[in-house]
Every structure is written in structure tokens, then in C-alpha cells.
């Protein structure tokens, strides 16, 4: 996809000349404009959420298809299922994602942030220090929160980080055979851990989302294997989006340092800043849709069995939709809805939790420092078609 580290000039070009562009001679079409991405997600009968294939970009720049599951396979669950299955699965996990449960998590998030910060920087308040925001905080906090929310009885955060990232490597599209093999092993470990923990929940009295799904399984309304797939999705995709958001938000403060003082003075703008961070550097670069039958989108003719790649990051910088598409704008009156968490019936089920973690983390960073410098002039982004995530983000803090 041209320059993965900075794909935005390429996206801008596509929006002007071919907002639905076929990639190479492959069955994949990249959708780059706001209007057409929004239209695609509003047509689920034409464009299924079933993950039937992903792109693989080879060294010579060609695009090939990596098959996943057949259209309509019963193995599609939650995020990759269509209604009515998707709607039923969503209802099963929502009891743990309502406002009261989010409120109950706030003390846990606060405690975890303080512990991670202290571990990452040593004693806070003793002059200047260095911390890698990504490895010390951004990668760790969402995993701990997901484990608490899902109700894992025991877990190791470093294992959850490794397993979660491995799950997205399988969909990255720009990886080597060795990386795919290693990711497959790690995902197998994650599957085994989740399956064992869920079996205990079914036989006993699990907590959180795991306990909720165990109740549904005992009632006979859900297969145990499907429940495990749903839990794996929540671990991998749910934590991944927040890891990316936490890193991208702080990196953006380094790109527009004048925002830091404004946020210190006007804390009520932190939620607006988080929304703009979701727009300007969307945690997921894009997601796939399966073209069910011959149809059109915009001026493009799409054959049955082809695939759309909905480029959230491109749509969120569409100048036809946003005044200053490439910059954070903190004026709430100028802010427009974004696609950072998708749109429509497949809007990210954990969006409220990700927002809560990001707002809490930004406020914590402002509270814990008198000054911080973001060393992100040459950021190392994950080589991925799926996620927009920093590998490291060093800070110097006072």
C-alpha cells in the first residue's frame, strides 16, 4: 500500500481519482472516501462482514488472496458474523459493557495506570525521567482491563500482549512465512488458555463477560466453541484497538505540542481530543467486507466473491467531510463524527471502554507531569494492513 508508515498522500490521491480502486489484479477493492465507506457499511446484504479472505502483499508489490472461511460458515462469530447471528452475539456480551460496569472499572484502571507508570519510570516526582509509553503503559493497560472485564481467573499480561498481537499478525498481510508460523503458534496458545478458562467458568461460576457467556452456554443457547471464538476476538481486537489509541494519542500530542497546554488548562477538552485522535490516527487501518453478489459501489463494478477493504484511516481524513482533515481540532463545534470505531451495526462493541481508558490515561499523563517531550520524529509503526500501532514511543518527563 505504497508507504505504510505514511499512507495518507496515497489515500488522498485515491479519493480524487478512484475512491473504489482495484488493487493490482487481485479480487480486493480499496474504498477510500467517507461517503462510499459509509455507504458500504450500510449495505450488509451486499457486503457481508464474514471474514472470507485477507490480502497478502508480496515483496514485488503484487496482491494475493489468503482464504480464511467460506461465506456463511457457522464459524463466523460476533465481529465477523452477519445479522441475526451478529445481533444475538452482541446481546450476549453487552451486559458487561453497560455504563455501570464501565463505572465499576474506573478504580481498577486508575490503580493499574499508577502501577504501570511507576514500574516504567521508577519513583515519580524525582526530577526528570524516561519512559517508553508504548511498552510500559499503552501495551499493558488494555490487556489488564480486558482480563478484568472478561473475568480471566489468572493471566500474565506479557502473554496476553504477545498473544493478542499474534492474532493480528495473521491478518496483517505484509508478513513473512516465519512470522506467520510464530503467530500461529501464539494464537494456538491463546486459544488453549481461553478455552481452559472458559471451561472452568461453564463448570463453576465465572465472572465478567466469561461468566455471562458461560450462563448462555449452560442454558443451551450458544455452542461452547463459538463462545471461545467470541472471547478470543474480544481479547485480540478489543485490546489491540485501545493499545493503538493510547499510543497514537500521545504521539499526536508530540506532533501538535501546543495542544498539551490547552488540555492542561481545559480538561473538559480531553474527550474531544480523544475523538480527534481516533479520527486522525485511526487504531485500525481498515477492515474487510465480502461482496455477496454482482453489484456496484460508486462508479466501480464489483463481482460476486470479491472483497472490499474499507480504509477507515482514509475516510477519516476526507477533506470533503472534515475542515482540517490532517490535524487535531479541539473546537467541539467543528468536530464531526468519525469512523475510528467503524459505523453501523458493527460499531466496535468496546468503544465506550476504549474511550474511558484513553481519557483516563491522558488525564493521568497530564496530572503526573509538569512537562513531557515525545520522541516520535521517526516513529516505528507496525508493518500491518490491519492496525495503526506504534512499536515504541519514548518520553522524557518532568
Secondary structure, DSSP 8 states (H G I E B T S, - for coil): ---STT-HHHHHHHHHH-SEEE-TTSSEEEE-SHHHHHHHHT-TTTEE----EEEEE-TTS-EEEEE---TT-TT--GGG--TTHHHHHHHHHHGGGSHHHHHHHHHHHHHHHHHHHHHHHSSTTSS-EEEEHIIIIIHHHHHHHHHHHHT-SS--HHHHHHHHHHHHHTTTSS--HHHHHHHHHHHHHHHHHHHHHHHHHHHTT--HHHHHHHHHHHHTSS-HHHHHHHHHHIIIIIHHHHHHHHHHHHHHHHHTTHHHHHHHH-GGGHHHHHHHHHHHT-SB--EEEEE-SSEEETTEEE-TT-EEEE-HHHHTT-TTT-TTTTS----GGG-----TT--GGGS-TTHHHHHHHHHHHHHHHHHH-S-EEEE-TT--B---SSB--BS--EEEE-
